[in-house]
Amino acid sequence: MKIRGGINFFENGLTTNVRAMHLQTEIFGIINQNYNSFDKVGYQRKEPVVSSFSEYIGVHGLSTATDDSIGRIGHSNNPLDLAIATKGYFQYQSPDGIKITRDGRFKIDKDGYLLTLENARVLANDGTEIKLHVLPEKLEDIKVNKNGDIKVFNKATNKLEQVATLSVVTDRGVAVLDPNIKQGYNEYSNVSLNTEILEIIPVKRNFEANRQMFVLQNNNLSKAIQSLSSS
């Protein structure tokens, strides 16, 4: 006795080409996002990841991976601009829970809380919100060392006093022991424009090849329909 088995999959070429063009369009969108975010502080490059059988499942086979390499670090005139010169993220409290970011452009509100640009409160390494017990006369009175220790100059005591230590963690929430914080610096994206331009070339070629196949098959199908209708 013989047992026969298998999977048969039949699909017309027009559907396959449309799905492939849709996939290439989504990949182009990811590359375009990287390109446009070249000068964005804290942005990390997104790498398109295409799974097996994507020619059948289309965009459902597309995902992204984040490049966590260090971006370009440039000097800033703002003492509350902080850059992480190693892999890691600042933690802040959002309405949706604790979030992470590499954008270290912070500010102080009237109550002394350390905030992100979106007014979310930055967290210390003990999980509490960072609040300065002394409001400085000028931002230069706030000092942050490479370990993330925040100190503020207290005019009443004429001393630099400890406020808190910034929480810097990995993408899995594990504390980074040596964050190497740089005060007065911004970390720009880790995007290379040359890389993104080179990435576009095969995507464009694949899209064009599928478009030509679509046009060819569509023309042949139209001719076949016309022949059947005239016979």
TORPA-4810 file (N, C-alpha, C, O; in nm, 3 decimals):
<nodes>
NODE_1_0.085_-0.119_0.000_0.000_0.000_0.000_0.089_0.124_0.000_0.186_0.133_0.075_M
NODE_2_0.053_0.218_-0.085_0.128_0.344_-0.094_0.043_0.458_-0.038_-0.075_0.471_-0.068_K
NODE_3_0.108_0.537_0.042_0.040_0.655_0.096_0.096_0.778_0.026_0.215_0.807_0.033_I
NODE_4_0.010_0.847_-0.040_0.052_0.966_-0.115_0.003_1.091_-0.040_-0.110_1.096_0.009_R
NODE_5_0.088_1.188_-0.031_0.050_1.312_0.036_0.121_1.430_-0.027_0.213_1.414_-0.107_G
NODE_6_0.078_1.547_0.008_0.141_1.666_-0.047_0.050_1.786_-0.031_-0.065_1.775_0.012_G
NODE_7_0.103_1.899_-0.068_0.026_2.024_-0.063_0.028_2.084_-0.202_0.134_2.107_-0.260_I
NODE_8_-0.087_2.110_-0.253_-0.098_2.175_-0.384_-0.146_2.318_-0.363_-0.244_2.343_-0.293_N
NODE_9_-0.075_2.412_-0.426_-0.110_2.553_-0.411_-0.114_2.616_-0.549_-0.013_2.619_-0.619_F
NODE_10_-0.230_2.664_-0.586_-0.245_2.725_-0.718_-0.284_2.872_-0.700_-0.377_2.906_-0.626_F
NODE_11_-0.212_2.957_-0.769_-0.240_3.099_-0.759_-0.199_3.165_-0.889_-0.093_3.134_-0.944_E
NODE_12_-0.282_3.255_-0.939_-0.247_3.320_-1.066_-0.133_3.419_-1.046_-0.113_3.473_-0.937_N
NODE_13_-0.060_3.441_-1.154_0.058_3.526_-1.148_0.028_3.670_-1.116_0.109_3.737_-1.054_G
NODE_14_-0.089_3.720_-1.158_-0.125_3.858_-1.131_-0.130_3.884_-0.980_-0.080_3.986_-0.932_L
NODE_15_-0.191_3.792_-0.906_-0.201_3.808_-0.761_-0.063_3.806_-0.697_-0.034_3.886_-0.607_T
NODE_16_0.022_3.716_-0.743_0.158_3.708_-0.688_0.235_3.836_-0.712_0.306_3.883_-0.623_T
NODE_17_0.224_3.893_-0.831_0.296_4.017_-0.864_0.245_4.135_-0.783_0.324_4.218_-0.737_N
NODE_18_0.113_4.144_-0.765_0.057_4.252_-0.685_0.106_4.242_-0.541_0.141_4.343_-0.480_V
NODE_19_0.107_4.120_-0.486_0.153_4.099_-0.350_0.301_4.136_-0.336_0.342_4.196_-0.237_R
NODE_20_0.380_4.100_-0.437_0.523_4.131_-0.434_0.547_4.282_-0.441_0.633_4.334_-0.371_A
NODE_21_0.470_4.353_-0.524_0.485_4.498_-0.534_0.444_4.565_-0.403_0.506_4.663_-0.361_M
NODE_22_0.340_4.513_-0.340_0.298_4.566_-0.211_0.409_4.549_-0.107_0.436_4.640_-0.028_H
NODE_23_0.473_4.432_-0.108_0.582_4.404_-0.014_0.699_4.500_-0.037_0.753_4.555_0.059_L
NODE_24_0.737_4.519_-0.162_0.849_4.608_-0.193_0.816_4.752_-0.155_0.904_4.827_-0.113_Q
NODE_25_0.690_4.791_-0.170_0.648_4.926_-0.131_0.664_4.946_0.019_0.708_5.053_0.064_T
NODE_26_0.628_4.845_0.098_0.643_4.855_0.243_0.790_4.861_0.284_0.827_4.935_0.375_E
NODE_27_0.874_4.785_0.216_1.018_4.788_0.245_1.074_4.927_0.213_1.155_4.982_0.288_I
NODE_28_1.030_4.981_0.099_1.074_5.115_0.063_1.032_5.217_0.169_1.106_5.311_0.198_F
NODE_29_0.913_5.198_0.228_0.867_5.288_0.333_0.958_5.285_0.455_0.983_5.389_0.516_G
NODE_30_1.008_5.167_0.491_1.099_5.154_0.606_1.230_5.227_0.575_1.283_5.299_0.660_I
NODE_31_1.282_5.205_0.454_1.407_5.271_0.415_1.388_5.423_0.412_1.476_5.498_0.454_I
NODE_32_1.275_5.467_0.362_1.246_5.610_0.354_1.236_5.673_0.493_1.280_5.786_0.514_N
NODE_33_1.179_5.598_0.588_1.173_5.645_0.726_1.313_5.664_0.783_1.340_5.764_0.850_Q
NODE_34_1.402_5.568_0.758_1.541_5.582_0.803_1.606_5.705_0.742_1.672_5.783_0.811_N
NODE_35_1.586_5.722_0.613_1.648_5.834_0.540_1.602_5.968_0.598_1.682_6.058_0.621_Y
NODE_36_1.471_5.980_0.622_1.416_6.106_0.672_1.450_6.131_0.819_1.436_6.243_0.867_N
NODE_37_1.494_6.026_0.890_1.527_6.040_1.032_1.676_6.055_1.056_1.723_6.038_1.169_S
NODE_38_1.751_6.086_0.952_1.897_6.095_0.962_1.941_6.191_1.072_2.035_6.161_1.146_F
NODE_39_1.874_6.306_1.084_1.913_6.408_1.182_1.824_6.405_1.307_1.826_6.500_1.385_D
NODE_40_1.748_6.300_1.326_1.658_6.291_1.441_1.733_6.241_1.564_1.798_6.137_1.560_K
NODE_41_1.723_6.316_1.672_1.793_6.279_1.796_1.734_6.150_1.853_1.613_6.138_1.869_V
NODE_42_1.822_6.055_1.885_1.781_5.931_1.950_1.721_5.826_1.859_1.683_5.719_1.906_G
NODE_43_1.711_5.855_1.728_1.649_5.757_1.637_1.746_5.643_1.609_1.866_5.664_1.590_Y
NODE_44_1.691_5.520_1.607_1.770_5.401_1.575_1.719_5.339_1.446_1.599_5.322_1.426_Q
NODE_45_1.811_5.307_1.359_1.778_5.257_1.226_1.694_5.129_1.233_1.720_5.041_1.315_R
NODE_46_1.594_5.120_1.145_1.510_5.001_1.133_1.555_4.920_1.011_1.571_4.973_0.901_K
NODE_47_1.575_4.791_1.033_1.620_4.701_0.927_1.503_4.614_0.882_1.446_4.542_0.965_E
NODE_48_1.466_4.617_0.753_1.358_4.530_0.705_1.400_4.383_0.713_1.510_4.347_0.671_P
NODE_49_1.312_4.299_0.766_1.338_4.155_0.776_1.226_4.083_0.702_1.109_4.090_0.741_V
NODE_50_1.263_4.013_0.595_1.165_3.942_0.512_1.173_3.793_0.544_1.279_3.733_0.531_V
NODE_51_1.062_3.734_0.584_1.060_3.593_0.621_1.046_3.504_0.499_1.025_3.553_0.388_S
NODE_52_1.057_3.374_0.519_1.039_3.277_0.411_0.894_3.280_0.360_0.802_3.314_0.434_S
NODE_53_0.876_3.245_0.235_0.745_3.237_0.172_0.674_3.372_0.166_0.552_3.378_0.157_F
NODE_54_0.752_3.481_0.171_0.690_3.614_0.164_0.624_3.638_0.029_0.537_3.725_0.017_S
NODE_55_0.665_3.560_-0.076_0.599_3.574_-0.205_0.455_3.526_-0.202_0.375_3.557_-0.291_E
NODE_56_0.422_3.448_-0.097_0.285_3.398_-0.082_0.207_3.474_0.025_0.086_3.493_0.012_Y
NODE_57_0.276_3.516_0.131_0.206_3.583_0.240_0.221_3.734_0.237_0.161_3.803_0.319_I
NODE_58_0.301_3.786_0.144_0.312_3.930_0.124_0.366_4.005_0.244_0.463_3.963_0.307_G
NODE_59_0.300_4.119_0.276_0.348_4.207_0.383_0.341_4.140_0.520_0.405_4.187_0.615_V
NODE_60_0.265_4.031_0.532_0.259_3.961_0.659_0.391_3.890_0.690_0.415_3.849_0.803_H
NODE_61_0.476_3.877_0.590_0.607_3.818_0.611_0.716_3.920_0.633_0.835_3.887_0.634_G
NODE_62_0.675_4.047_0.653_0.772_4.155_0.672_0.769_4.203_0.815_0.662_4.228_0.871_L
NODE_63_0.886_4.216_0.874_0.899_4.273_1.007_1.022_4.363_1.009_1.091_4.377_0.908_S
NODE_64_1.050_4.424_1.123_1.168_4.511_1.133_1.252_4.472_1.255_1.201_4.425_1.356_T
NODE_65_1.381_4.494_1.241_1.475_4.477_1.352_1.542_4.612_1.377_1.572_4.685_1.282_A
NODE_66_1.565_4.644_1.503_1.624_4.772_1.538_1.775_4.761_1.551_1.827_4.674_1.621_T
NODE_67_1.846_4.850_1.482_1.991_4.858_1.492_2.024_4.940_1.617_1.999_5.060_1.620_D
NODE_68_2.080_4.876_1.720_2.106_4.945_1.847_2.248_4.997_1.859_2.295_5.026_1.970_D
NODE_69_2.318_5.010_1.746_2.453_5.067_1.752_2.446_5.216_1.788_2.342_5.280_1.769_S
NODE_70_2.556_5.270_1.839_2.559_5.409_1.884_2.556_5.504_1.765_2.624_5.483_1.665_I
NODE_71_2.474_5.610_1.777_2.464_5.709_1.671_2.571_5.816_1.682_2.663_5.806_1.763_G
NODE_72_2.558_5.918_1.600_2.654_6.029_1.600_2.627_6.121_1.719_2.514_6.165_1.740_R
NODE_73_2.730_6.149_1.797_2.717_6.232_1.916_2.774_6.371_1.887_2.890_6.385_1.849_I
NODE_74_2.689_6.472_1.907_2.732_6.609_1.878_2.711_6.701_1.998_2.621_6.679_2.079_G
NODE_75_2.793_6.803_2.008_2.789_6.897_2.120_2.663_6.982_2.116_2.613_7.018_2.009_H
NODE_76_2.612_7.013_2.236_2.494_7.098_2.251_2.523_7.206_2.353_2.609_7.189_2.440_S
NODE_77_2.452_7.318_2.343_2.471_7.426_2.440_2.377_7.414_2.559_2.379_7.499_2.648_N
NODE_78_2.295_7.310_2.563_2.199_7.293_2.670_2.252_7.192_2.773_2.277_7.077_2.737_N
NODE_79_2.269_7.233_2.898_2.319_7.140_3.001_2.225_7.023_3.028_2.268_6.922_3.084_P
NODE_80_2.098_7.033_2.988_2.004_6.924_3.010_1.992_6.833_2.887_1.904_6.747_2.882_L
NODE_81_2.078_6.852_2.790_2.089_6.757_2.679_2.189_6.649_2.720_2.306_6.678_2.746_D
NODE_82_2.141_6.525_2.726_2.225_6.415_2.772_2.230_6.306_2.666_2.128_6.270_2.608_L
NODE_83_2.348_6.254_2.641_2.366_6.146_2.543_2.424_6.023_2.613_2.508_6.035_2.702_A
NODE_84_2.377_5.906_2.572_2.431_5.781_2.624_2.535_5.730_2.525_2.502_5.696_2.411_I
NODE_85_2.661_5.725_2.567_2.770_5.686_2.477_2.793_5.536_2.477_2.902_5.490_2.441_A
NODE_86_2.693_5.460_2.515_2.698_5.315_2.508_2.556_5.266_2.478_2.465_5.348_2.464_T
NODE_87_2.536_5.135_2.467_2.403_5.084_2.439_2.317_5.091_2.564_2.359_5.051_2.672_K
NODE_88_2.196_5.143_2.549_2.106_5.158_2.662_2.001_5.265_2.634_2.004_5.332_2.531_G
NODE_89_1.908_5.279_2.729_1.796_5.371_2.711_1.762_5.438_2.843_1.774_5.378_2.950_Y
NODE_90_1.718_5.565_2.834_1.660_5.633_2.948_1.519_5.577_2.971_1.452_5.537_2.876_F
NODE_91_1.475_5.575_3.097_1.339_5.534_3.128_1.256_5.656_3.168_1.306_5.747_3.235_Q
NODE_92_1.129_5.657_3.125_1.039_5.763_3.166_0.899_5.707_3.186_0.864_5.602_3.131_Y
NODE_93_0.820_5.778_3.265_0.685_5.735_3.296_0.586_5.799_3.199_0.578_5.922_3.192_Q
NODE_94_0.512_5.717_3.125_0.411_5.766_3.032_0.274_5.722_3.081_0.265_5.638_3.170_S
NODE_95_0.166_5.776_3.025_0.032_5.731_3.062_0.010_5.582_3.036_-0.078_5.520_3.096_P
NODE_96_0.089_5.525_2.945_0.076_5.383_2.910_0.177_5.295_2.984_0.193_5.177_2.951_D
NODE_97_0.245_5.352_3.082_0.342_5.274_3.157_0.484_5.326_3.135_0.504_5.433_3.078_G
NODE_98_0.581_5.250_3.178_0.721_5.289_3.164_0.769_5.265_3.022_0.749_5.158_2.965_I
NODE_99_0.831_5.367_2.963_0.883_5.361_2.827_1.033_5.389_2.828_1.088_5.435_2.928_K
NODE_100_1.099_5.360_2.715_1.242_5.385_2.703_1.271_5.472_2.581_1.196_5.470_2.484_I
NODE_101_1.379_5.546_2.587_1.418_5.634_2.477_1.568_5.662_2.483_1.629_5.654_2.590_T
NODE_102_1.625_5.693_2.369_1.764_5.741_2.366_1.769_5.892_2.346_1.877_5.950_2.340_R
NODE_103_1.654_5.955_2.334_1.647_6.100_2.320_1.662_6.163_2.458_1.568_6.161_2.538_D
NODE_104_1.777_6.219_2.486_1.806_6.275_2.618_1.791_6.425_2.625_1.860_6.490_2.704_G
NODE_105_1.703_6.481_2.545_1.678_6.626_2.553_1.572_6.650_2.662_1.453_6.635_2.639_R
NODE_106_1.620_6.687_2.780_1.530_6.700_2.895_1.509_6.846_2.932_1.574_6.937_2.881_F
NODE_107_1.413_6.865_3.024_1.383_6.999_3.076_1.330_6.986_3.218_1.299_6.876_3.264_K
NODE_108_1.322_7.099_3.287_1.273_7.104_3.425_1.144_7.184_3.429_1.136_7.293_3.373_I
NODE_109_1.041_7.128_3.497_0.917_7.205_3.509_0.922_7.292_3.635_1.022_7.292_3.707_D
NODE_110_0.816_7.365_3.661_0.813_7.461_3.772_0.820_7.392_3.909_0.856_7.455_4.009_K
NODE_111_0.786_7.263_3.912_0.791_7.189_4.037_0.924_7.116_4.058_0.946_7.054_4.162_D
NODE_112_1.013_7.125_3.957_1.145_7.065_3.970_1.157_6.925_3.912_1.261_6.861_3.925_G
NODE_113_1.050_6.876_3.846_1.056_6.743_3.785_1.137_6.748_3.655_1.128_6.843_3.578_Y
NODE_114_1.216_6.643_3.634_1.291_6.629_3.510_1.200_6.563_3.406_1.148_6.454_3.429_L
NODE_115_1.181_6.631_3.292_1.084_6.588_3.192_1.148_6.563_3.057_1.253_6.619_3.025_L
NODE_116_1.083_6.478_2.976_1.120_6.465_2.835_1.057_6.581_2.759_0.985_6.662_2.817_T
NODE_117_1.085_6.589_2.630_1.025_6.696_2.550_0.874_6.684_2.542_0.804_6.782_2.517_L
NODE_118_0.822_6.560_2.564_0.677_6.536_2.559_0.616_6.547_2.698_0.503_6.504_2.720_E
NODE_119_0.691_6.605_2.795_0.643_6.631_2.931_0.620_6.503_3.013_0.543_6.505_3.109_N
NODE_120_0.686_6.395_2.977_0.682_6.273_3.058_0.794_6.281_3.161_0.902_6.333_3.132_A
NODE_121_0.768_6.229_3.280_0.866_6.239_3.389_0.974_6.131_3.377_0.944_6.013_3.362_R
NODE_122_1.098_6.174_3.384_1.214_6.085_3.372_1.233_6.011_3.505_1.211_6.067_3.612_V
NODE_123_1.273_5.884_3.495_1.285_5.800_3.614_1.429_5.785_3.661_1.524_5.788_3.583_L
NODE_124_1.441_5.768_3.792_1.570_5.738_3.855_1.591_5.587_3.858_1.500_5.510_3.827_A
NODE_125_1.712_5.545_3.897_1.742_5.402_3.897_1.670_5.325_4.007_1.674_5.202_4.009_N
NODE_126_1.603_5.395_4.098_1.522_5.327_4.199_1.374_5.323_4.160_1.290_5.281_4.238_D
NODE_127_1.344_5.368_4.037_1.208_5.362_3.986_1.122_5.483_4.017_1.007_5.488_3.975_G
NODE_128_1.176_5.579_4.090_1.099_5.698_4.125_1.119_5.808_4.020_1.215_5.805_3.943_T
NODE_129_1.027_5.902_4.019_1.038_6.017_3.927_1.142_6.114_3.981_1.145_6.143_4.101_E
NODE_130_1.226_6.165_3.892_1.334_6.254_3.935_1.280_6.394_3.958_1.221_6.455_3.869_I
NODE_131_1.302_6.444_4.079_1.259_6.579_4.115_1.371_6.652_4.188_1.424_6.602_4.288_K
NODE_132_1.407_6.769_4.139_1.510_6.849_4.203_1.452_6.916_4.328_1.347_6.980_4.321_L
NODE_133_1.520_6.901_4.440_1.473_6.963_4.564_1.507_7.111_4.569_1.459_7.184_4.655_H
NODE_134_1.592_7.153_4.474_1.628_7.294_4.463_1.613_7.335_4.318_1.669_7.272_4.228_V
NODE_135_1.536_7.441_4.295_1.523_7.492_4.158_1.643_7.583_4.130_1.659_7.685_4.198_L
NODE_136_1.727_7.548_4.033_1.849_7.626_4.007_1.818_7.760_3.941_1.719_7.775_3.870_P
NODE_137_1.904_7.857_3.966_1.888_7.987_3.900_1.919_7.977_3.752_1.861_8.048_3.670_E
NODE_138_2.011_7.888_3.718_2.045_7.865_3.578_2.073_7.716_3.559_2.112_7.647_3.653_K
NODE_139_2.054_7.668_3.436_2.068_7.525_3.408_2.211_7.477_3.429_2.233_7.358_3.453_L
NODE_140_2.306_7.567_3.420_2.447_7.529_3.442_2.472_7.484_3.585_2.576_7.424_3.614_E
NODE_141_2.378_7.513_3.676_2.393_7.470_3.815_2.357_7.323_3.833_2.371_7.268_3.942_D
NODE_142_2.312_7.258_3.725_2.282_7.115_3.729_2.398_7.039_3.665_2.438_7.068_3.553_I
NODE_143_2.450_6.942_3.737_2.563_6.865_3.688_2.525_6.716_3.680_2.460_6.662_3.770_K
NODE_144_2.564_6.654_3.571_2.538_6.511_3.551_2.670_6.445_3.513_2.732_6.484_3.415_V
NODE_145_2.713_6.345_3.590_2.839_6.278_3.558_2.814_6.157_3.468_2.699_6.128_3.433_N
NODE_146_2.920_6.087_3.431_2.908_5.978_3.335_2.828_5.859_3.388_2.779_5.778_3.311_K
NODE_147_2.816_5.850_3.522_2.737_5.742_3.582_2.588_5.774_3.588_2.507_5.690_3.628_N
NODE_148_2.553_5.897_3.548_2.413_5.938_3.552_2.371_6.003_3.682_2.252_6.028_3.703_G
NODE_149_2.467_6.031_3.770_2.436_6.100_3.896_2.403_6.246_3.868_2.481_6.317_3.805_D
NODE_150_2.287_6.290_3.916_2.244_6.428_3.896_2.264_6.505_4.026_2.218_6.462_4.132_I
NODE_151_2.332_6.617_4.017_2.354_6.705_4.133_2.313_6.847_4.096_2.320_6.888_3.980_K
NODE_152_2.269_6.921_4.197_2.229_7.059_4.174_2.298_7.148_4.277_2.316_7.111_4.393_V
NODE_153_2.336_7.266_4.232_2.403_7.360_4.324_2.298_7.429_4.410_2.205_7.492_4.361_F
NODE_154_2.317_7.414_4.542_2.227_7.477_4.638_2.293_7.605_4.688_2.395_7.603_4.757_N
NODE_155_2.232_7.716_4.652_2.290_7.845_4.689_2.290_7.865_4.840_2.376_7.935_4.895_K
NODE_156_2.193_7.805_4.906_2.184_7.823_5.052_2.298_7.756_5.125_2.348_7.807_5.226_A
NODE_157_2.341_7.640_5.075_2.450_7.567_5.140_2.583_7.585_5.067_2.689_7.545_5.116_T
NODE_158_2.575_7.646_4.949_2.693_7.667_4.864_2.761_7.535_4.828_2.884_7.527_4.820_N
NODE_159_2.677_7.429_4.806_2.730_7.297_4.775_2.651_7.234_4.659_2.535_7.268_4.633_K
NODE_160_2.720_7.140_4.592_2.650_7.055_4.495_2.586_6.940_4.571_2.655_6.864_4.639_L
NODE_161_2.455_6.926_4.559_2.384_6.825_4.635_2.324_6.719_4.543_2.273_6.750_4.435_E
NODE_162_2.331_6.595_4.587_2.281_6.482_4.509_2.128_6.488_4.496_2.057_6.514_4.593_Q
NODE_163_2.080_6.464_4.374_1.936_6.461_4.346_1.890_6.318_4.323_1.803_6.268_4.394_V
NODE_164_1.949_6.253_4.225_1.912_6.115_4.190_2.012_6.064_4.088_2.100_6.137_4.044_A
NODE_165_1.997_5.937_4.052_2.077_5.876_3.947_1.984_5.830_3.836_1.888_5.757_3.860_T
NODE_166_2.013_5.874_3.716_1.930_5.839_3.601_1.920_5.688_3.584_2.017_5.615_3.604_L
NODE_167_1.802_5.642_3.545_1.783_5.501_3.513_1.818_5.479_3.366_1.754_5.534_3.277_S
NODE_168_1.920_5.399_3.342_1.961_5.361_3.207_1.957_5.209_3.199_2.026_5.141_3.275_V
NODE_169_1.876_5.157_3.107_1.855_5.012_3.100_1.871_4.964_2.955_1.876_5.043_2.861_V
NODE_170_1.879_4.831_2.941_1.878_4.770_2.809_1.734_4.766_2.757_1.641_4.806_2.828_T
NODE_171_1.716_4.717_2.635_1.580_4.708_2.581_1.497_4.604_2.653_1.376_4.595_2.631_D
NODE_172_1.560_4.523_2.739_1.488_4.424_2.820_1.470_4.468_2.965_1.422_4.392_3.049_R
NODE_173_1.509_4.594_2.992_1.488_4.648_3.126_1.597_4.618_3.226_1.580_4.645_3.345_G
NODE_174_1.709_4.563_3.180_1.821_4.534_3.270_1.908_4.659_3.285_1.940_4.725_3.187_V
NODE_175_1.945_4.690_3.408_2.022_4.811_3.435_2.158_4.808_3.367_2.227_4.706_3.367_A
NODE_176_2.196_4.921_3.307_2.329_4.938_3.248_2.420_4.997_3.355_2.394_5.108_3.403_V
NODE_177_2.523_4.926_3.393_2.606_4.966_3.506_2.701_5.081_3.472_2.736_5.160_3.559_L
NODE_178_2.743_5.090_3.346_2.835_5.197_3.306_2.778_5.269_3.184_2.822_5.245_3.072_D
NODE_179_2.679_5.358_3.205_2.608_5.419_3.092_2.688_5.522_3.014_2.655_5.553_2.899_P
NODE_180_2.793_5.576_3.075_2.879_5.676_3.009_2.796_5.793_2.956_2.793_5.819_2.835_N
NODE_181_2.729_5.862_3.046_2.646_5.977_3.012_2.734_6.097_2.978_2.831_6.125_3.048_I
NODE_182_2.698_6.166_2.871_2.771_6.287_2.833_2.675_6.406_2.843_2.578_6.415_2.768_K
NODE_183_2.704_6.496_2.937_2.620_6.614_2.956_2.654_6.720_2.852_2.771_6.745_2.822_Q
NODE_184_2.549_6.783_2.797_2.570_6.886_2.697_2.593_6.830_2.558_2.653_6.896_2.473_G
NODE_185_2.545_6.707_2.534_2.559_6.643_2.403_2.426_6.580_2.360_2.345_6.541_2.444_Y
NODE_186_2.407_6.570_2.230_2.293_6.498_2.172_2.345_6.381_2.089_2.447_6.390_2.022_N
NODE_187_2.271_6.271_2.095_2.303_6.158_2.008_2.204_6.157_1.891_2.084_6.139_1.910_E
NODE_188_2.257_6.178_1.773_2.173_6.175_1.653_2.160_6.031_1.603_2.219_5.939_1.662_Y
NODE_189_2.086_6.011_1.498_2.056_5.875_1.451_2.182_5.801_1.410_2.287_5.860_1.383_S
NODE_190_2.170_5.666_1.406_2.281_5.583_1.358_2.262_5.545_1.212_2.314_5.444_1.165_N
NODE_191_2.185_5.627_1.141_2.156_5.603_0.999_2.271_5.652_0.913_2.323_5.762_0.934_V
NODE_192_2.310_5.570_0.815_2.408_5.611_0.713_2.332_5.634_0.582_2.268_5.543_0.531_S
NODE_193_2.339_5.754_0.529_2.265_5.785_0.407_2.311_5.699_0.290_2.230_5.659_0.207_L
NODE_194_2.441_5.672_0.283_2.493_5.587_0.175_2.432_5.447_0.180_2.397_5.390_0.077_N
NODE_195_2.420_5.393_0.302_2.362_5.260_0.318_2.216_5.258_0.272_2.174_5.165_0.203_T
NODE_196_2.140_5.360_0.311_1.998_5.364_0.274_1.980_5.377_0.123_1.890_5.317_0.065_E
NODE_197_2.066_5.455_0.059_2.058_5.471_-0.088_2.087_5.338_-0.157_2.020_5.302_-0.254_I
NODE_198_2.187_5.266_-0.107_2.220_5.136_-0.166_2.108_5.035_-0.142_2.083_4.949_-0.226_L
NODE_199_2.040_5.045_-0.027_1.932_4.953_0.004_1.813_4.973_-0.090_1.738_4.879_-0.117_E
NODE_200_1.797_5.093_-0.140_1.682_5.124_-0.227_1.695_5.054_-0.362_1.594_5.016_-0.421_I
NODE_201_1.818_5.038_-0.412_1.839_4.989_-0.549_1.775_4.853_-0.572_1.696_4.841_-0.666_I
NODE_202_1.803_4.747_-0.492_1.739_4.617_-0.519_1.589_4.620_-0.499_1.516_4.548_-0.567_P
NODE_203_1.541_4.702_-0.405_1.396_4.713_-0.383_1.328_4.770_-0.507_1.224_4.721_-0.550_V
NODE_204_1.389_4.873_-0.564_1.333_4.934_-0.684_1.336_4.838_-0.802_1.241_4.832_-0.880_K
NODE_205_1.443_4.761_-0.814_1.454_4.665_-0.924_1.351_4.553_-0.910_1.289_4.514_-1.009_R
NODE_206_1.332_4.503_-0.789_1.233_4.398_-0.767_1.092_4.448_-0.797_1.011_4.377_-0.857_N
NODE_207_1.064_4.570_-0.754_0.931_4.627_-0.781_0.909_4.639_-0.932_0.802_4.604_-0.983_F
NODE_208_1.010_4.689_-1.002_0.996_4.710_-1.147_0.981_4.577_-1.220_0.905_4.567_-1.315_E
NODE_209_1.054_4.474_-1.176_1.043_4.343_-1.240_0.903_4.286_-1.223_0.846_4.231_-1.317_A
NODE_210_0.846_4.299_-1.104_0.711_4.249_-1.080_0.607_4.333_-1.154_0.505_4.281_-1.199_N
NODE_211_0.633_4.460_-1.166_0.540_4.546_-1.241_0.537_4.506_-1.389_0.430_4.501_-1.450_R
NODE_212_0.654_4.479_-1.446_0.659_4.439_-1.586_0.591_4.304_-1.608_0.523_4.284_-1.708_Q
NODE_213_0.611_4.211_-1.514_0.543_4.082_-1.525_0.392_4.098_-1.513_0.316_4.029_-1.582_M
NODE_214_0.348_4.187_-1.427_0.206_4.213_-1.412_0.147_4.268_-1.543_0.042_4.223_-1.589_F
NODE_215_0.216_4.365_-1.600_0.168_4.425_-1.726_0.163_4.320_-1.837_0.067_4.315_-1.913_V
NODE_216_0.268_4.237_-1.847_0.275_4.135_-1.951_0.160_4.035_-1.936_0.091_4.004_-2.034_L
NODE_217_0.140_3.984_-1.815_0.033_3.886_-1.792_-0.105_3.948_-1.812_-0.196_3.884_-1.864_Q
NODE_218_-0.119_4.072_-1.771_-0.248_4.140_-1.788_-0.281_4.159_-1.936_-0.397_4.144_-1.976_N
NODE_219_-0.180_4.194_-2.017_-0.201_4.210_-2.161_-0.238_4.077_-2.225_-0.329_4.070_-2.308_N
NODE_220_-0.167_3.970_-2.185_-0.199_3.838_-2.242_-0.339_3.792_-2.203_-0.411_3.733_-2.284_N
NODE_221_-0.377_3.821_-2.079_-0.511_3.785_-2.033_-0.617_3.863_-2.110_-0.721_3.808_-2.145_L
NODE_222_-0.591_3.990_-2.135_-0.686_4.073_-2.210_-0.703_4.021_-2.354_-0.813_4.019_-2.408_S
NODE_223_-0.591_3.981_-2.414_-0.597_3.927_-2.550_-0.677_3.796_-2.554_-0.754_3.773_-2.647_K
NODE_224_-0.657_3.712_-2.453_-0.729_3.586_-2.446_-0.879_3.609_-2.431_-0.959_3.539_-2.493_A
NODE_225_-0.917_3.704_-2.349_-1.058_3.735_-2.328_-1.121_3.789_-2.457_-1.233_3.753_-2.492_I
NODE_226_-1.045_3.875_-2.525_-1.097_3.931_-2.652_-1.113_3.822_-2.757_-1.209_3.824_-2.834_Q
NODE_227_-1.020_3.727_-2.760_-1.030_3.617_-2.856_-1.151_3.529_-2.828_-1.220_3.487_-2.921_S
NODE_228_-1.177_3.502_-2.701_-1.291_3.419_-2.664_-1.422_3.489_-2.693_-1.519_3.425_-2.735_L
NODE_229_-1.426_3.621_-2.671_-1.550_3.693_-2.691_-1.585_3.711_-2.840_-1.702_3.724_-2.876_S
NODE_230_-1.480_3.710_-2.925_-1.504_3.730_-3.068_-1.530_3.598_-3.142_-1.575_3.598_-3.257_S
NODE_231_-1.501_3.484_-3.075_-1.519_3.355_-3.140_-1.663_3.304_-3.126_-1.696_3.196_-3.175_S
</nodes>
